[in-house]
Amino acid sequence: MEDKTTDIIKLLKHQDKRAISLLYDKYGAALYGITLKIVQSEVLAEDVLQDSFVKVWKNAASFDEKKGTLFTWLLNITRNTALDTIKSAAFKRSKKIQALDFSVYDHEDWRVEQKPEHIGLRSAVDNLEEKYRLIIDLVYFKGYTQQEVVKHLDIPLGTVKSRVKIGLRELRKLFAESKVIIWIFFWWVASNLAG
């Protein structure tokens, strides 16, 4: 597995077009699932994923193996692209119009099928006590900063930090033998809350 990742990195840094195909095959499903959770639209998630792979291609030279794994780098680019998309004015306007349609047509039979690699993370977060689940959902899946959570929930900053730590501790217990994506999730939340 490590050799394949090393090969992909070499191809990417040499601007070999095979790299994108290999990246998509290896990481596309995981990145799409995270993007879909953030933007909540299949079409928009596909667009964001495509934009993310374009950014990956254009910024291949900036990947530094000393700073983190390839997947972490891809995850950060994709997540930031998704958050930029939902924070854009055009998205906010369209979201207001779609809000009624989404709730009216939100029926069990029409929901997006969960990807197997994301079912565990989502169900684990859903099983947290509500006060922890809410903060983890806001920080990770919706991209809120600590200060935005403080304002949104009208609770002190110390409470936000404590609930994130406790929520992550509970998730770690659930995923003692977990996949890499869960640890990346923990790393990302912790690094974003540290600042």
Stockholm file with secondary structure:
# STOCKHOLM 1.0

chainA/1-195         MEDKTTDIIKLLKHQDKRAISLLYDKYGAALYGITLKIVQSEVLAEDVLQDSFVKVWKNAASFDEKKGTLFTWLLNITRNTALDTIKSAAFKRSKKIQALDFSVYDHEDWRVEQKPEHIGLRSAVDNLEEKYRLIIDLVYFKGYTQQEVVKHLDIPLGTVKSRVKIGLRELRKLFAESKVIIWIFFWWVASNLAG
#=GR chainA/1-195 SS CHHHHHHHHHHHHTTCTHHHHHHHHHHHHHHHHHHHHHHCCHHHHHHHHHHHHHHHHHTGGGCCTTTCCHHHHHHHHHHHHHHHHHHSHHHHHHHHHHHHHHHHSCCGGGSCCCCHHHHHHHHHHHTSCHHHHHHHIIIIISCCCHHHHHHHHTCCHHHHHHHHHHHHHHHHHHTTTCCHHHHHHHHHHHHHHHC
#=GC SS_cons         CHHHHHHHHHHHHTTCTHHHHHHHHHHHHHHHHHHHHHHCCHHHHHHHHHHHHHHHHHTGGGCCTTTCCHHHHHHHHHHHHHHHHHHSHHHHHHHHHHHHHHHHSCCGGGSCCCCHHHHHHHHHHHTSCHHHHHHHIIIIISCCCHHHHHHHHTCCHHHHHHHHHHHHHHHHHHTTTCCHHHHHHHHHHHHHHHC
//
